[in-house]
């Protein structure tokens, strides 16, 4: 049970000022409120403030201003690293702030910080519009956006953070600010890929693009024995592919009993997944080569509603399972890199784990490296290593596999990582400096200005110089 680290007077004032719930350790809903998606995370905050709007966020921040109480900020989605909850501190929970308002004429959407991509897609697809999100609809908008945002539309329309028009947030001193290209422009630069270091976001404004309601998609599965040969062909395919195509390869056992013949369920496989952000007839032809690299085990490629495609992977990431993920930007897909990827995919201790290759480039590189804090525009591919398992007794084995894989794969990388796949936070400031390079100094300046005491330090943190 958490040790009470916030005074009764503070709690009483919070309960007066906040319209949402103020949840203490002795309250009946406490255990449900502190639980997060990743089953590895088991923390006991002193108080959880379930906010309903910006006023509640301001009250929560002001209640701990000037103290050293740990503060965690929770959005609406996954947060694999577990930074959305803390021991003996305050959790500012925005998960009930899920509003999405679309302006179809201006092609913009205002999205509250507790929304998921399913919430956004539901509203925007009513008008045949979308903004680049993730590849799982239950992912939260806030965390994905602040870390950059790599999704199914990235090569055509860029990162999620590239489509931001403005951000509303509450800073560590309780001030409510709007950041955009015209207002607090330096802060806006840092919020586009620099993580949750500068305040609690209450809403985002996004540009929207014509997408759907139906899109041509690819999801084809091959035998793991073909991985080395096919990745070499895949490398050549994406080098000349139109920007409308964004693809992802994931390799592992993938034991889907309803999808594969019985003799294939527990064999090694890999999948190529992607969509075409353009006319469906063009997309079907453009994606066809991905389905013809060999004899597929299963091919569920189809023209389907964009919102449905966004949800295809949802069931693979249930609440409460155990997750440990890491990433590296790759310099390329050399044959040596392909060989090591195949090795690590085949040695995963859990049948639910995968090694992933994300195609980058396209519109991601249209934004200058100095125009936002996002640090991965230089890379042609992102490597993701996902350990997903159920048995707590297998924690050490799965974590070790991820770490060993990443250590091996550093030979094909400059060592920088995607902020949304960091594993836990063992790397700390060294990882941030390696990832952001010279831009880290600029992030430090922003940290000193907006959070000099490090209130928002339970994340992929920028450390204030003070």
Long-range contacts (C-beta under 8 A, 24 or more apart in sequence): 1-25, 1-44, 2-44, 2-45, 2-46, 2-87, 2-88, 3-46, 3-88, 4-46, 5-46, 5-69, 5-88, 5-89, 6-46, 6-47, 6-63, 6-64, 6-69, 6-90, 10-63, 10-64, 11-47, 13-63, 14-47, 14-49, 14-59, 14-60, 14-63, 17-55, 17-56, 17-59, 18-49, 18-51, 18-56, 18-59, 18-60, 19-52, 19-53, 19-55, 19-56, 20-49, 20-50, 20-51, 20-52, 20-56, 20-96, 21-48, 21-49, 21-50, 22-47, 22-48, 22-49, 22-50, 23-47, 23-48, 23-49, 23-50, 33-91, 33-93, 34-85, 34-91, 35-320, 36-74, 36-79, 36-82, 36-84, 36-85, 37-77, 37-78, 37-79, 37-80, 37-317, 37-319, 37-320, 37-323, 38-78, 38-79, 38-80, 38-82, 38-321, 38-322, 38-323, 39-320, 39-321, 39-322, 39-323, 39-392, 40-82, 40-322, 40-323, 40-324, 40-395, 41-82, 41-85, 43-82, 43-85, 43-86, 43-87, 44-87, 44-88, 45-72, 45-85, 45-86, 45-87, 45-88, 45-89, 45-90, 45-91, 46-88, 46-89, 46-90, 47-90, 47-91, 48-90, 48-91, 48-93, 49-90, 49-91, 49-92, 49-93, 50-93, 50-95, 50-96, 51-92, 51-93, 51-94, 51-96, 51-97, 52-96, 52-97, 53-97, 53-202, 54-168, 54-170, 54-176, 54-202, 54-203, 57-92, 57-94, 57-170, 57-200, 57-202, 58-170, 58-174, 58-176, 60-90, 60-92, 60-200, 61-92, 61-170, 61-171, 61-172, 61-173, 61-174, 61-200, 61-455, 62-174, 63-90, 64-90, 64-455, 65-172, 65-173, 65-174, 65-455, 70-458, 71-455, 71-456, 71-458, 72-458, 73-196, 73-200, 73-456, 73-458, 73-459, 75-113, 75-114, 75-140, 75-141, 75-142, 75-143, 76-113, 76-114, 76-115, 76-116, 76-119, 76-140, 76-141, 76-142, 77-116, 77-117, 77-138, 77-139, 77-140, 77-141, 77-142, 77-143, 77-144, 78-136, 78-138, 78-139, 78-140, 78-143, 78-317, 78-323, 79-140, 79-143, 80-323, 80-324, 80-325, 80-420, 80-421, 80-422, 80-423, 81-422, 81-423, 81-424, 81-425, 81-459, 81-460, 82-424, 83-196, 83-425, 83-458, 83-459, 83-460, 86-458, 92-200, 94-142, 94-200, 94-202, 97-202, 97-203, 100-124, 102-126, 102-127, 102-129, 102-208, 104-129, 107-207, 107-208, 107-209, 108-165, 108-205, 108-206, 108-207, 108-208, 109-205, 109-206, 109-208, 110-203, 110-204, 110-205, 111-141, 111-203, 111-204, 111-205, 111-206, 112-202, 112-203, 113-141, 113-142, 113-200, 113-201, 113-202, 113-203, 113-204, 114-140, 114-142, 115-140, 115-141, 115-142, 116-140, 116-141, 117-141, 117-144, 117-151, 117-310, 118-307, 118-310, 118-311, 121-306, 121-307, 121-310, 122-307, 124-208, 125-211, 125-212, 125-213, 125-305, 125-306, 125-307, 127-208, 128-210, 128-211, 128-212, 128-213, 129-208, 129-209, 129-210, 129-211, 130-208, 130-209, 130-211, 130-212, 130-306, 131-157, 131-160, 131-163, 131-206, 131-207, 131-208, 131-209, 132-157, 132-158, 132-159, 132-160, 132-162, 132-163, 133-160, 133-310, 134-160, 135-248, 135-273, 135-310, 135-313, 136-310, 136-311, 136-313, 136-314, 136-317, 137-307, 137-310, 137-311, 137-314, 138-314, 138-317, 141-204, 142-196, 142-201, 142-204, 143-196, 143-420, 144-420, 145-204, 146-191, 146-193, 146-194, 146-195, 146-196, 146-201, 146-419, 147-193, 147-195, 147-418, 147-419, 147-420, 147-460, 148-192, 148-193, 148-374, 148-376, 148-418, 148-419, 148-420, 149-420, 150-358, 150-360, 150-382, 150-418, 150-420, 151-246, 152-246, 152-274, 152-275, 152-309, 152-310, 153-209, 153-211, 153-246, 153-275, 153-277, 154-246, 154-360, 154-362, 154-363, 154-364, 155-241, 155-243, 155-244, 155-245, 155-246, 155-277, 155-359, 155-360, 155-361, 155-362, 155-363, 155-364, 156-209, 156-243, 156-244, 156-246, 156-277, 156-278, 156-362, 156-363, 157-209, 157-277, 157-363, 158-362, 158-363, 158-364, 158-366, 158-367, 159-193, 159-364, 159-367, 159-374, 160-206, 161-191, 161-192, 161-193, 161-372, 161-374, 162-192, 162-363, 162-364, 162-367, 162-372, 162-374, 163-206, 163-207, 163-208, 163-209, 164-188, 164-191, 164-192, 164-204, 164-205, 164-206, 164-207, 165-205, 165-206, 165-207, 166-204, 166-205, 167-191, 167-201, 167-203, 167-204, 167-205, 168-201, 168-202, 168-203, 168-204, 169-198, 169-199, 169-200, 169-201, 169-202, 170-199, 170-200, 170-202, 171-198, 171-199, 171-450, 171-451, 172-199, 172-450, 172-451, 172-452, 172-453, 172-455, 172-456, 176-202, 180-205, 186-442, 186-445, 186-446, 187-446, 187-450, 189-371, 189-372, 189-373, 189-442, 190-373, 190-442, 190-443, 190-446, 191-373, 192-372, 192-373, 192-374, 193-372, 193-373, 193-374, 193-375, 193-419, 194-373, 194-374, 194-436, 194-443, 194-446, 194-462, 195-419, 195-459, 195-460, 195-461, 195-462, 196-456, 196-459, 197-443, 197-446, 197-447, 197-451, 197-456, 197-459, 197-460, 197-461, 197-462, 198-446, 198-447, 198-450, 198-451, 198-456, 199-450, 199-451, 199-456, 200-456, 209-277, 211-277, 211-306, 212-305, 212-306, 212-307, 213-305, 213-306, 213-307, 214-280, 214-303, 214-304, 214-305, 214-306, 215-275, 215-276, 215-277, 215-280, 215-283, 215-303, 215-304, 215-305, 215-306, 215-309, 216-275, 216-276, 216-280, 216-281, 216-282, 216-283, 216-284, 216-286, 216-287, 216-303, 217-273, 217-274, 217-275, 217-276, 217-283, 217-287, 217-301, 217-302, 217-303, 217-304, 217-309, 218-247, 218-272, 218-273, 218-274, 218-275, 218-287, 218-290, 218-291, 218-301, 219-271, 219-272, 219-273, 219-299, 219-300, 219-301, 219-312, 220-271, 220-272, 220-290, 220-291, 220-296, 220-298, 220-299, 220-300, 220-301, 221-254, 221-259, 221-260, 221-269, 221-270, 221-271, 221-296, 221-297, 221-298, 221-299, 222-269, 222-270, 222-271, 222-272, 222-293, 222-294, 222-295, 222-296, 222-297, 223-264, 223-267, 223-268, 223-269, 223-294, 223-297, 224-251, 224-267, 224-268, 224-269, 224-270, 224-342, 224-345, 224-346, 225-268, 226-270, 226-293, 226-294, 227-251, 227-268, 227-270, 227-338, 227-341, 227-342, 227-345, 228-335, 228-338, 228-339, 228-342, 229-294, 230-270, 230-293, 230-294, 231-333, 231-338, 231-341, 231-342, 231-357, 232-333, 232-335, 232-338, 233-293, 234-272, 234-290, 234-293, 234-333, 235-332, 235-333, 235-338, 237-289, 237-290, 238-359, 238-361, 241-286, 241-359, 242-278, 242-286, 243-362, 243-363, 244-276, 244-277, 244-278, 244-282, 244-283, 244-286, 245-274, 245-275, 245-276, 245-277, 245-283, 245-286, 245-287, 246-274, 246-275, 246-277, 246-359, 246-362, 247-272, 247-273, 247-274, 247-290, 247-359, 248-272, 248-273, 248-274, 248-356, 248-357, 248-358, 248-359, 249-273, 249-356, 249-357, 250-354, 250-355, 250-356, 250-357, 250-386, 251-341, 251-342, 251-345, 251-354, 251-355, 251-356, 252-345, 252-348, 252-351, 252-352, 252-353, 252-354, 252-355, 253-348, 253-351, 253-352, 254-351, 254-354, 255-351, 255-352, 259-298, 259-300, 260-297, 260-298, 261-297, 264-297, 266-351, 268-345, 268-346, 269-297, 270-345, 273-312, 274-359, 275-306, 275-309, 316-352, 316-388, 317-388, 321-352, 321-388, 321-389, 321-390, 322-387, 322-388, 322-389, 322-390, 322-391, 322-392, 322-394, 322-395, 322-398, 323-386, 323-387, 323-388, 324-387, 324-398, 324-399, 324-402, 324-423, 324-424, 325-384, 325-385, 325-386, 325-387, 325-402, 325-421, 325-422, 325-423, 326-384, 326-385, 326-402, 326-403, 326-405, 326-406, 326-417, 326-421, 326-422, 326-423, 327-382, 327-383, 327-384, 327-385, 327-417, 327-418, 327-421, 327-422, 328-382, 328-383, 328-406, 328-409, 328-410, 328-412, 328-413, 328-415, 328-416, 328-417, 329-360, 329-376, 329-378, 329-379, 329-381, 329-382, 329-383, 329-413, 329-414, 329-416, 329-417, 329-418, 330-357, 330-379, 330-380, 330-381, 330-382, 330-383, 330-409, 330-412, 330-413, 331-379, 331-380, 331-412, 331-413, 331-414, 332-380, 332-381, 332-412, 333-357, 333-380, 333-381, 334-412, 336-412, 337-409, 337-412, 340-408, 340-409, 340-412, 341-383, 341-409, 344-385, 344-401, 344-405, 344-408, 344-409, 347-401, 348-387, 348-401, 349-387, 349-389, 349-394, 349-397, 349-398, 349-401, 350-387, 350-388, 350-389, 350-394, 350-398, 352-388, 352-389, 352-390, 353-386, 353-387, 353-388, 353-389, 353-398, 353-401, 354-384, 354-386, 354-388, 355-383, 355-384, 355-385, 355-386, 355-405, 356-382, 356-383, 356-384, 356-385, 356-386, 357-381, 357-382, 357-383, 357-384, 358-382, 358-383, 358-384, 370-439, 373-436, 373-439, 373-442, 373-443, 375-416, 375-435, 375-436, 375-437, 375-439, 376-416, 376-418, 379-416, 382-418, 383-409, 383-412, 383-413, 384-418, 384-421, 385-409, 419-460, 422-460, 425-459, 425-460, 425-461, 428-461, 429-461, 429-463, 431-460, 432-460, 432-461, 432-462
